[in-house]
Each structure stands twice: as C-alpha cells, then as structure tokens.
C-alpha cells in the first residue's frame, strides 16, 4: 500500500509480492459473484464477500511492504498493484450499487474521476508517455475506500454492529472520495506539466 520506493529493483515476475497482487486480481470476479448472487435469487453471501474485501486490503498492504523490504519492486508489480486497486474499487462500486447498499450518486462521483483520468491517457500516449507514477495521495484515497466498502457491507447486515459500521464507513467514503478526486486533479496537473516540458515519463497508475 505504501509508495515510498518506486525504483524497479528486479525483473523477476514470480515473486511473493507479485503473487499477492495476482491473487487479488483473481479475487475480483469471485467477489462480484458473491456480492451479486442474492440479486439473482441466490443465497446471501455477504460474509464471504466481506472476507474477500478484507483479504484484498491486507494483501494490498503486504505486496508493497514485502517488495520494498525484500528488494523485489518490479515493473510487473508496479502495473499489477494499481490495476488490482482499480478493479476492486470498480467491482465494489458495481456490486454495492446494484444491491442498493451504496447510493448511485456516490458511484457516479467516483466513476466520473475514472473517466476524467482515462481522458488523460490518450494525451500522455500522444506525447510518448505511459500512465504516471503512483502517488501517495492516490494510494491513500484507495486505502480509505477499501476500508469504507467492507464497513458499508457490514452495515447492511442485521446485527448490533451494523449502525456503528455504517457511520464509520460513511466517514471513510467522504474522506476517500475527496482524496480520490484531489489525487486525480494533481495527476492532471502533473500530466500537463510533463507534456509541456517534454520530459520522459514513467509507467504506473495513480
């Protein structure tokens, strides 16, 4: 989750950090299946879906931590980690909105940010750049949202813990959404600066 070290240290693909990122990617369709099954008259699997989200958060922290500690920061890892982050955010938005646990307007605000960043990629590509380097602010925003979504899901269960979980989840949602857009705006400023300067860019994602 942390982004203190971004320099590529190894060309290896099969490292423990990369395997953790790959495992997170495999969990995306599994989470969607679990969260959406009740929509199609299947059993309620909120507990298992919650577990998948929690494991994804733990692995998100571990893959970056271990990569830096063991000198295994790789180009593949720099691509897989933000990809897994983005897919988990998008899949959770789809699942929770479809289940009417998350209001559609929150989803619209977060998806608008993705559209905004997506519109910058052709501009960067036209100037010979890939996606920009991971920012601490972008990872902090994802961190907040990945805390918010499991708590929001927990808030939908019939239990004494539902109300406190819902209150805390909304605090994380507002803070995470604000940081998410702030990181996106800074991304646009950085993209504008480097395309004007004509400097070489590095590839990864906010």
C-alpha positions, 0 to 999 in steps of 0.5 A, a space after each residue: 500500500 505504501 509508495 515510498 520506493 518506486 525504483 524497479 529493483 528486479 525483473 523477476 515476475 514470480 515473486 511473493 509480492 507479485 503473487 499477492 497482487 495476482 491473487 487479488 486480481 483473481 479475487 475480483 470476479 469471485 467477489 462480484 459473484 458473491 456480492 451479486 448472487 442474492 440479486 439473482 435469487 441466490 443465497 446471501 453471501 455477504 460474509 464471504 464477500 466481506 472476507 474477500 474485501 478484507 483479504 484484498 486490503 491486507 494483501 494490498 498492504 503486504 505486496 508493497 511492504 514485502 517488495 520494498 523490504 525484500 528488494 523485489 519492486 518490479 515493473 510487473 508489480 508496479 502495473 499489477 498493484 494499481 490495476 488490482 486497486 482499480 478493479 476492486 474499487 470498480 467491482 465494489 462500486 458495481 456490486 454495492 450499487 446494484 444491491 442498493 447498499 451504496 447510493 448511485 450518486 456516490 458511484 457516479 462521483 467516483 466513476 466520473 474521476 475514472 473517466 476524467 483520468 482515462 481522458 488523460 491517457 490518450 494525451 500522455 500516449 500522444 506525447 510518448 508517455 505511459 500512465 504516471 507514477 503512483 502517488 501517495 495521495 492516490 494510494 491513500 484515497 484507495 486505502 480509505 475506500 477499501 476500508 469504507 466498502 467492507 464497513 458499508 457491507 457490514 452495515 447492511 447486515 442485521 446485527 448490533 454492529 451494523 449502525 456503528 459500521 455504517 457511520 464509520 464507513 460513511 466517514 471513510 467514503 467522504 474522506 476517500 472520495 475527496 482524496 480520490 478526486 484531489 489525487 486525480 486533479 494533481 495527476 492532471 496537473 502533473 500530466 500537463 506539466 510533463 507534456 509541456 516540458 517534454 520530459 520522459 515519463 514513467 509507467 504506473 497508475 495513480 
